[in-house]
């Protein structure tokens, strides 16, 4: 692989001199550019777009305070793939959570096939019970011996200053990802070179929270007034209706904490809401209710917004003009392993109306179990009984909260959030008696947790079925203090998936290749129908077998 490393004085001129469509990948380290040069970043981006080959990869490093604006600019010309969050050395901020979030945007050019190597990080094990930190749920036979496939949340690398530079291990990982074609010599550019090798052993100063690129409006600070009193019939209520229309009923500066987890525009199976819009339509709709959120938020209030990184960039760009940025929290919540870079990153934005004077209970809720312990309930119970209970500070990397795994804990909703996520947000940013509002409440997780934690709640949803589910759950909380859930019992299959997958692995060893359905009919102790009924595709059935032939 041929890689150029121009320094910051040469970088722009080097890009200008390169022919059109000549580079397979570019890594632009914006943190290594002088503050005065940030105003020229759009020119760097335009040149990068020009020199990339069709199918080429553009990596743009930076901090979440200003990367959303760059991402939006690139999203008009390239295809967004990932916001890679890299856990780095802790930045102690004046307000909000301690930050470890440095980031790399990954875009591709054109509609060509997206080529990238599958890179693996070593498996990690719990320091107490010795089991893998990742709970494989009885599927440890599917653990690849070379490690776990890398996702878009990198917390396994040693923490380093990846704000004004990138560590050697981060750059090596990127090079391993892009070196996908052994048949030809790939070309790339990484710059400026000052961002490649460590220059000083210090932590970069955090970028100014309210930094905006030229051409973007600075934050608009609304004049504060005393919190307006609200009619009692507007709190502790589940509204059925359009979010924007209902929000207009609420006075300015009247809500302590607002939260939103909007549909992700992925064509999910909602019963009322259309989850597939053009980009402009989706962003305009989000901005319409975000504007109301800003208006009704108290001067000491906080806003949290969860979405996929592609849309979180747009939300951050809008909110930067109206509120104060505190954190882009990285919720590491791998839901379905797929692709060569597994999507695990959900962006949770944290904004406030005042830069420093806001409700924030970090001293009470700012410690979590150390990351070298696993999250299995049996391990947690045993080590806490024995007094093994090391803690670490809560930062803007939330790796210790899983998505809902069991059907018994889920309502009839395509994207239900775990209650523990809302518990953390509500504990951090509200007090008992405060008002918590969720205008896209789904089946009411925010309202239910608020009620259980002695907060007032306001929930809004356009789907009458979801509203009724929420009302039923609130009634249970009111009457008995908890929600009764029943285990969903499934018929036990004749053969376990594990046994079938191990059988295919044994056949692979005997054959020296992956077995076909015909091989199974001739050689397996199980019928072919057993495999076809247990797995949706033949590839899923071969998952354990593929590790024997070095493929994945």
C-alpha positions as CSV (number, residue, x, y, z in Angstrom):
1,X,0.0,0.0,0.0
2,X,1.3,3.4,-0.9
3,X,0.4,6.1,1.6
4,X,1.4,9.8,1.5
5,X,1.8,11.7,4.8
6,X,1.9,15.5,4.1
7,X,2.3,17.8,7.0
8,X,-0.2,20.6,7.7
9,X,1.6,23.2,5.7
10,X,1.6,20.8,2.6
11,X,-1.7,19.1,3.0
12,X,-4.0,21.4,1.1
13,X,-1.5,22.0,-1.7
14,X,-0.9,18.2,-1.9
15,X,-4.6,17.6,-2.3
16,X,-4.9,20.3,-5.0
17,X,-2.1,18.7,-7.0
18,X,-3.6,15.2,-7.0
19,X,-5.6,14.1,-10.1
20,X,-9.3,13.5,-9.9
21,X,-10.4,10.0,-8.6
22,X,-6.9,8.8,-7.8
23,X,-7.0,7.8,-4.2
24,X,-8.5,4.7,-2.6
25,X,-8.8,6.2,0.9
26,X,-8.0,9.5,2.7
27,X,-7.7,10.0,6.5
28,X,-8.1,13.7,7.4
29,X,-7.0,14.4,11.0
30,X,-8.8,17.7,11.7
31,X,-7.6,17.9,15.3
32,X,-4.0,18.4,14.1
33,X,-4.9,21.5,12.1
34,X,-4.5,24.9,13.7
35,X,-7.6,26.6,15.0
36,X,-7.2,29.3,12.4
37,X,-7.3,26.7,9.6
38,X,-10.6,25.2,10.8
39,X,-12.3,27.9,8.7
40,X,-10.8,26.2,5.7
41,X,-12.1,22.7,6.5
42,X,-14.7,22.8,3.8
43,X,-12.0,23.4,1.2
44,X,-10.1,20.4,2.5
45,X,-13.3,18.3,2.3
46,X,-14.0,19.4,-1.3
47,X,-10.5,18.4,-2.4
48,X,-10.9,15.0,-0.6
49,X,-14.1,14.4,-2.4
50,X,-12.6,15.2,-5.8
51,X,-9.5,13.0,-5.5
52,X,-11.3,9.9,-4.1
53,X,-11.9,7.1,-6.5
54,X,-15.5,5.8,-6.9
55,X,-15.9,3.4,-4.0
56,X,-13.1,5.2,-2.1
57,X,-13.2,5.7,1.6
58,X,-13.0,9.1,3.4
59,X,-12.2,9.1,7.2
60,X,-12.5,12.4,9.0
61,X,-11.3,12.6,12.6
62,X,-12.4,15.2,15.1
63,X,-14.5,15.9,18.2
64,X,-18.3,15.7,18.5
65,X,-18.6,19.4,19.2
66,X,-17.9,20.3,15.5
67,X,-17.9,17.0,13.5
68,X,-21.7,17.1,13.0
69,X,-21.3,20.2,10.8
70,X,-18.6,18.5,8.7
71,X,-20.7,15.3,8.5
72,X,-23.7,17.2,7.2
73,X,-21.6,18.9,4.5
74,X,-20.2,15.5,3.4
75,X,-23.6,13.9,3.5
76,X,-24.6,16.0,0.5
77,X,-22.0,14.5,-1.7
78,X,-20.9,11.2,-0.3
79,X,-22.6,8.2,1.4
80,X,-22.5,8.1,5.2
81,X,-21.4,4.8,6.6
82,X,-20.3,5.1,10.2
83,X,-19.6,7.5,13.1
84,X,-16.7,5.5,14.7
85,X,-16.5,6.5,18.4
86,X,-13.1,6.0,19.9
87,X,-12.7,5.9,23.7
88,X,-9.8,8.2,24.5
89,X,-8.0,9.9,27.4
90,X,-10.5,11.6,29.7
91,X,-11.2,15.3,29.1
92,X,-12.4,17.0,32.3
93,X,-15.0,19.5,31.3
94,X,-16.5,22.5,33.1
95,X,-20.0,20.9,33.0
96,X,-21.6,17.7,31.8
97,X,-20.1,14.3,31.9
98,X,-16.3,13.7,31.7
99,X,-15.6,13.1,28.0
100,X,-13.6,10.3,26.3
101,X,-15.3,10.7,22.9
102,X,-13.0,11.3,19.9
103,X,-14.6,10.3,16.6
104,X,-13.9,9.3,13.0
105,X,-16.6,9.8,10.3
106,X,-16.5,7.2,7.5
107,X,-18.0,8.1,4.1
108,X,-17.8,6.4,0.7
109,X,-17.9,7.9,-2.8
110,X,-20.5,6.8,-5.3
111,X,-22.7,3.8,-5.4
112,X,-19.8,1.3,-5.9
113,X,-19.5,-1.7,-3.6
114,X,-18.4,-0.8,-0.1
115,X,-15.1,-2.7,0.4
116,X,-13.5,-3.0,3.8
117,X,-11.7,-5.7,5.7
118,X,-13.3,-7.3,8.8
119,X,-10.8,-6.5,11.6
120,X,-10.9,-8.2,15.0
121,X,-10.1,-7.1,18.5
122,X,-9.1,-9.8,21.1
123,X,-11.8,-11.2,23.3
124,X,-11.8,-9.8,26.9
125,X,-12.7,-11.8,30.0
126,X,-14.3,-10.8,33.3
127,X,-11.6,-10.4,36.0
128,X,-14.0,-12.0,38.6
129,X,-15.7,-15.0,36.9
130,X,-13.3,-15.5,34.0
131,X,-16.1,-15.7,31.4
132,X,-16.0,-13.5,28.3
133,X,-17.0,-9.9,29.0
134,X,-19.5,-10.2,26.2
135,X,-22.4,-12.5,27.2
136,X,-22.8,-14.8,24.3
137,X,-26.0,-16.2,25.7
138,X,-25.0,-19.9,25.4
139,X,-23.3,-19.3,22.0
140,X,-19.7,-19.3,23.0
141,X,-19.1,-22.0,20.4
142,X,-19.5,-19.1,17.9
143,X,-16.7,-17.1,19.4
144,X,-14.1,-16.6,16.7
145,X,-10.7,-17.6,18.0
146,X,-9.1,-14.5,16.5
147,X,-11.4,-12.1,18.5
148,X,-14.6,-10.2,18.1
149,X,-15.3,-8.3,14.9
150,X,-14.8,-4.6,15.3
151,X,-17.9,-2.4,15.6
152,X,-18.3,1.4,15.3
153,X,-17.5,1.8,19.0
154,X,-13.8,1.3,19.8
155,X,-13.2,0.9,23.5
156,X,-10.7,-2.1,23.4
157,X,-7.7,0.0,22.4
158,X,-5.5,1.6,25.1
159,X,-6.8,5.1,25.8
160,X,-4.8,7.8,24.2
161,X,-5.1,11.4,23.0
162,X,-7.1,11.0,19.9
163,X,-8.4,14.6,19.9
164,X,-5.5,16.5,18.4
165,X,-3.9,13.3,16.8
166,X,-4.6,9.6,16.4
167,X,-2.7,6.9,18.2
168,X,-0.6,4.4,16.3
169,X,-3.0,1.6,17.2
170,X,-6.0,3.6,15.8
171,X,-4.2,4.3,12.5
172,X,-3.0,0.7,12.3
173,X,-6.6,-0.5,12.7
174,X,-7.8,1.8,9.9
175,X,-5.0,0.7,7.6
176,X,-6.0,-3.0,8.3
177,X,-9.6,-2.1,7.4
178,X,-8.7,-0.4,4.1
179,X,-6.1,-2.9,2.9
180,X,-8.8,-5.1,1.3
181,X,-7.4,-6.0,-2.1
182,X,-4.2,-8.1,-2.2
183,X,-4.4,-8.2,-6.0
184,X,-3.5,-4.5,-6.5
185,X,-1.5,-1.8,-4.9
186,X,-3.8,0.6,-3.0
187,X,-3.1,4.3,-2.6
188,X,-4.0,6.6,0.2
189,X,-3.3,9.8,2.1
190,X,-3.1,10.4,5.8
191,X,-2.6,13.9,7.0
192,X,-1.6,16.1,8.4
193,X,1.4,14.1,9.5
194,X,1.5,16.1,12.8
195,X,-1.6,14.1,13.8
196,X,0.0,10.7,13.2
197,X,2.8,10.3,15.7
198,X,2.5,11.5,19.3
199,X,4.0,15.0,19.5
200,X,3.6,15.6,23.3
201,X,2.5,13.5,26.2
202,X,-0.5,15.6,27.1
203,X,-4.3,15.6,26.8
204,X,-5.7,17.9,24.2
205,X,-7.7,20.8,25.5
206,X,-11.4,20.3,24.7
207,X,-12.7,22.3,21.8
208,X,-14.9,25.3,22.7
209,X,-18.4,23.9,23.4
210,X,-20.1,26.4,21.1
211,X,-17.6,26.4,18.2
212,X,-19.4,26.7,14.9
213,X,-17.9,26.6,11.4
214,X,-18.2,29.8,9.3
215,X,-21.6,29.8,7.6
216,X,-23.4,28.3,10.6
217,X,-25.3,30.5,13.1
218,X,-24.0,30.8,16.6
219,X,-26.2,29.4,19.4
220,X,-29.3,31.5,20.1
221,X,-29.8,32.1,23.8
222,X,-33.4,32.7,24.7
223,X,-34.0,35.3,27.4
224,X,-34.9,33.5,30.6
225,X,-38.0,34.1,32.5
226,X,-39.3,32.6,35.7
227,X,-40.7,29.1,35.1
228,X,-44.3,29.4,34.1
229,X,-47.0,27.7,36.1
230,X,-48.9,25.0,34.4
231,X,-52.4,23.8,34.7
232,X,-52.6,20.5,36.7
233,X,-54.3,18.8,33.8
234,X,-51.1,19.1,31.7
235,X,-49.0,16.9,34.0
236,X,-49.1,13.2,34.8
237,X,-50.9,12.6,31.5
238,X,-50.6,10.4,28.4
239,X,-51.7,12.4,25.4
240,X,-52.9,10.8,22.2
241,X,-52.1,13.1,19.3
242,X,-49.6,14.8,17.1
243,X,-46.4,15.7,19.1
244,X,-46.1,19.3,17.8
245,X,-49.7,20.2,18.3
246,X,-49.8,18.9,21.8
247,X,-46.4,20.5,22.7
248,X,-47.9,23.9,21.7
249,X,-50.2,23.6,24.7
250,X,-47.3,23.8,27.1
251,X,-45.9,27.2,28.4
252,X,-42.4,28.4,27.8
253,X,-39.8,27.4,30.3
254,X,-42.1,24.8,32.0
255,X,-40.4,21.4,31.7
256,X,-37.4,20.1,33.7
257,X,-36.3,17.3,31.4
258,X,-37.2,16.4,27.8
259,X,-36.3,13.2,26.1
260,X,-36.8,11.9,22.6
261,X,-36.2,8.6,20.8
262,X,-37.7,9.3,17.4
263,X,-38.3,6.6,14.7
264,X,-34.9,6.1,12.9
265,X,-36.3,6.4,9.4
266,X,-35.5,2.8,8.7
267,X,-38.9,1.6,7.5
268,X,-39.6,-0.1,10.8
269,X,-43.1,-1.7,11.3
270,X,-44.9,1.0,13.3
271,X,-48.7,0.8,13.0
272,X,-49.4,4.5,12.4
273,X,-46.2,6.3,11.8
274,X,-44.6,6.2,8.3
275,X,-40.9,5.4,9.1
276,X,-39.5,6.0,5.6
277,X,-39.1,9.7,4.5
278,X,-36.7,11.6,2.3
279,X,-33.8,13.1,4.2
280,X,-35.2,16.7,4.1
281,X,-38.7,15.6,5.2
282,X,-37.4,13.6,8.1
283,X,-35.0,16.4,9.4
284,X,-37.7,19.1,9.0
285,X,-40.1,16.9,11.0
286,X,-37.6,16.4,13.8
287,X,-36.7,20.1,13.9
288,X,-40.4,21.0,14.3
289,X,-40.8,19.2,17.6
290,X,-37.2,20.0,18.7
291,X,-38.1,23.7,18.4
292,X,-40.9,23.1,20.8
293,X,-38.6,21.2,23.1
294,X,-36.2,24.1,23.3
295,X,-39.1,26.5,24.0
296,X,-40.7,24.6,26.9
297,X,-37.4,23.6,28.5
298,X,-36.8,25.3,31.9
299,X,-33.6,27.5,32.2
300,X,-32.1,24.8,34.5
301,X,-33.4,22.0,32.3
302,X,-31.8,19.3,30.1
303,X,-32.5,17.7,26.8
304,X,-31.6,14.2,25.8
305,X,-32.1,12.9,22.2
306,X,-31.3,9.3,21.0
307,X,-30.9,8.4,17.3
308,X,-28.6,6.7,14.9
309,X,-25.4,8.7,14.3
310,X,-26.3,9.7,10.7
311,X,-29.4,11.6,12.1
312,X,-27.8,12.6,15.4
313,X,-25.4,14.8,13.3
314,X,-28.4,16.8,12.0
315,X,-29.9,17.0,15.5
316,X,-26.7,18.3,17.0
317,X,-26.3,20.9,14.2
318,X,-29.8,22.2,15.0
319,X,-29.4,22.2,18.7
320,X,-26.0,23.9,18.6
321,X,-27.9,27.0,17.4
322,X,-30.4,27.0,20.4
323,X,-28.9,25.2,23.4
324,X,-25.5,24.4,25.0
325,X,-23.7,21.2,24.1
326,X,-22.7,19.0,27.0
327,X,-22.0,15.6,25.5
328,X,-22.5,13.3,22.6
329,X,-22.9,10.1,24.7
330,X,-22.0,6.9,23.0
331,X,-24.4,4.1,23.8
332,X,-22.6,0.9,22.8
333,X,-25.7,-1.3,22.2
334,X,-24.9,-3.9,19.5
335,X,-28.3,-5.3,18.6
336,X,-27.6,-7.5,15.5
337,X,-24.1,-8.4,14.4
338,X,-23.9,-7.8,10.6
339,X,-21.6,-6.3,8.1
340,X,-17.8,-5.9,8.2
341,X,-18.0,-3.1,10.7
342,X,-20.8,-4.0,13.1
343,X,-23.2,-1.1,14.0
344,X,-23.4,-0.7,17.7
345,X,-23.3,3.1,18.1
346,X,-26.4,4.9,19.2
347,X,-25.8,8.7,19.6
348,X,-27.4,10.1,22.8
349,X,-27.1,13.9,22.8
350,X,-27.1,15.9,26.0
351,X,-27.9,19.6,25.8
352,X,-28.9,22.2,28.4
353,X,-30.4,25.7,28.3
354,X,-27.7,27.2,30.5
355,X,-24.1,26.3,30.0
356,X,-23.3,25.5,33.6
357,X,-26.4,26.2,35.8
358,X,-28.6,23.1,35.3
359,X,-29.8,20.1,37.3
360,X,-27.0,17.5,37.3
361,X,-26.7,14.9,40.0
362,X,-23.4,13.5,39.0
363,X,-22.0,13.3,42.5
364,X,-24.8,10.9,43.4
365,X,-25.0,8.8,40.2
366,X,-21.5,9.3,38.6
367,X,-20.0,5.9,39.5
368,X,-20.6,2.6,37.8
369,X,-19.2,-0.9,38.1
370,X,-15.7,-1.3,36.7
371,X,-15.5,-2.4,33.1
372,X,-13.4,-5.4,33.8
373,X,-16.4,-7.1,35.3
374,X,-19.1,-8.8,33.2
375,X,-22.8,-7.9,33.4
376,X,-24.1,-11.4,34.1
377,X,-26.5,-11.3,37.0
378,X,-25.0,-14.3,38.7
379,X,-21.5,-12.8,38.6
380,X,-22.8,-9.4,39.9
381,X,-24.6,-11.1,42.7
382,X,-21.7,-13.3,43.8
383,X,-19.0,-10.6,43.7
384,X,-21.1,-8.0,45.5
385,X,-21.9,-10.5,48.3
386,X,-18.1,-11.0,48.7
387,X,-17.4,-7.3,48.7
388,X,-15.7,-7.2,45.3
389,X,-17.2,-4.0,43.9
390,X,-14.7,-1.8,42.1
391,X,-16.1,1.3,40.5
392,X,-15.1,3.7,37.8
393,X,-16.5,7.2,36.8
394,X,-19.4,7.5,34.4
395,X,-18.2,9.2,31.2
396,X,-19.9,9.7,27.8
397,X,-19.2,6.0,26.8
398,X,-22.2,3.9,28.1
399,X,-21.2,0.3,27.5
400,X,-22.9,-1.2,30.5
401,X,-26.5,-1.0,29.3
402,X,-27.8,-3.7,27.0
403,X,-30.7,-3.5,24.6
404,X,-33.8,-5.5,25.7
405,X,-32.9,-9.2,25.1
406,X,-35.9,-11.1,26.3
407,X,-39.4,-11.1,24.8
408,X,-40.9,-11.1,28.3
409,X,-39.5,-7.6,28.9
410,X,-40.8,-6.2,25.6
411,X,-44.1,-4.6,24.6
412,X,-45.4,-4.8,21.1
413,X,-43.1,-2.1,19.7
414,X,-40.2,-2.3,17.2
415,X,-37.7,-0.1,19.1
416,X,-38.4,-0.3,22.8
417,X,-35.7,1.1,25.2
418,X,-34.5,-0.6,28.3
419,X,-35.8,1.0,31.5
420,X,-32.3,1.1,33.0
421,X,-31.3,3.6,30.3
422,X,-34.1,6.0,31.2
423,X,-33.3,5.5,34.9
424,X,-29.8,6.8,34.4
425,X,-30.9,9.8,32.4
426,X,-33.7,10.7,34.9
427,X,-31.5,10.2,37.9
428,X,-28.7,12.4,36.4
429,X,-30.8,15.3,35.2
430,X,-33.9,15.6,37.4
431,X,-35.1,15.6,41.0
432,X,-38.1,14.2,42.7
433,X,-41.2,16.3,41.8
434,X,-39.7,17.5,38.5
435,X,-41.6,17.2,35.2
436,X,-40.2,14.8,32.6
437,X,-41.6,14.9,29.0
438,X,-41.4,12.5,26.1
439,X,-43.3,13.6,23.0
440,X,-42.6,10.4,21.0
441,X,-43.2,8.1,23.9
442,X,-44.0,4.8,22.1
443,X,-45.1,2.3,24.8
444,X,-44.2,4.7,27.6
445,X,-40.8,3.7,29.0
446,X,-40.0,7.3,29.9
447,X,-43.3,7.9,31.7
448,X,-43.3,4.6,33.5
449,X,-39.7,5.2,34.9
450,X,-40.6,8.8,35.8
451,X,-43.6,7.7,37.8
452,X,-41.6,5.0,39.5
453,X,-38.9,7.5,40.5
454,X,-41.5,10.0,41.8
455,X,-41.3,12.5,38.9
456,X,-44.2,14.0,37.1
457,X,-44.6,12.8,33.6
458,X,-45.9,13.9,30.2
459,X,-46.1,11.4,27.4
460,X,-47.4,11.9,23.8
461,X,-47.8,9.5,21.0
462,X,-49.8,9.4,17.8
463,X,-50.6,5.7,18.0
464,X,-53.7,5.0,20.1
465,X,-52.5,1.4,20.8
466,X,-49.2,2.6,22.3
467,X,-51.1,5.2,24.4
468,X,-53.3,2.5,25.8
469,X,-50.3,0.3,26.6
470,X,-48.7,3.2,28.4
471,X,-51.8,4.0,30.4
472,X,-52.1,0.3,31.5
473,X,-48.5,0.3,32.7
474,X,-48.9,3.6,34.6
475,X,-52.0,2.1,36.3
476,X,-49.9,-0.9,37.4
477,X,-47.1,1.4,38.7
478,X,-49.7,3.4,40.6
479,X,-51.5,0.5,42.1
480,X,-48.7,-2.0,42.8
481,X,-45.4,-0.2,42.2
482,X,-44.2,-2.5,39.4
483,X,-45.3,-3.9,36.0
484,X,-46.2,-7.6,36.0
485,X,-44.5,-9.4,33.1
486,X,-45.0,-13.0,32.2
487,X,-42.4,-15.4,30.7
488,X,-43.2,-16.3,27.1
489,X,-42.7,-20.0,26.8
490,X,-41.7,-21.4,23.5
491,X,-41.9,-25.0,22.4
492,X,-38.5,-26.7,22.9
493,X,-37.1,-27.8,19.5
494,X,-36.1,-31.4,19.0
495,X,-32.5,-30.4,18.3
496,X,-30.7,-27.3,19.6
497,X,-29.1,-24.9,17.2
498,X,-25.8,-25.3,19.0
499,X,-25.8,-29.1,18.3
500,X,-26.6,-28.5,14.7
501,X,-23.9,-25.9,14.2
502,X,-21.3,-28.1,15.9
503,X,-22.3,-31.0,13.6
504,X,-21.6,-28.8,10.6
505,X,-18.3,-27.8,12.1
506,X,-17.3,-31.5,12.5
507,X,-18.3,-32.1,8.9
508,X,-16.2,-29.2,7.8
509,X,-13.2,-30.7,9.6
510,X,-13.8,-34.1,7.8
511,X,-14.4,-32.6,4.4
512,X,-11.7,-29.8,4.5
513,X,-14.4,-27.4,3.2
514,X,-17.8,-26.1,4.1
515,X,-20.5,-28.8,3.8
516,X,-23.4,-28.4,1.3
517,X,-27.0,-29.5,2.0
518,X,-26.1,-32.6,-0.1
519,X,-23.2,-33.4,2.2
520,X,-25.6,-33.2,5.1
521,X,-28.0,-35.6,3.5
522,X,-25.2,-38.1,2.9
523,X,-23.1,-37.7,6.1
524,X,-25.0,-36.1,9.0
525,X,-26.7,-37.9,11.8
526,X,-29.4,-35.2,11.6
527,X,-31.8,-34.8,8.7
528,X,-31.5,-31.9,6.3
529,X,-35.0,-30.7,7.4
530,X,-33.7,-30.2,11.0
531,X,-31.2,-27.6,9.7
532,X,-33.6,-25.9,7.3
533,X,-36.2,-25.5,10.1
534,X,-33.8,-24.2,12.7
535,X,-32.0,-21.5,10.6
536,X,-33.4,-18.9,8.2
537,X,-30.4,-19.3,5.8
538,X,-27.7,-21.9,5.2
539,X,-25.1,-19.2,6.0
540,X,-26.5,-18.9,9.5
541,X,-26.3,-22.6,10.0
542,X,-22.6,-22.6,8.9
543,X,-21.6,-19.8,11.3
544,X,-19.5,-22.1,13.5
545,X,-18.2,-24.1,10.6
546,X,-16.8,-21.0,8.8
547,X,-14.3,-20.5,11.6
548,X,-12.7,-23.8,10.7
549,X,-11.8,-22.7,7.2
550,X,-10.7,-19.1,8.2
551,X,-13.7,-17.4,6.7
552,X,-16.5,-15.3,8.3
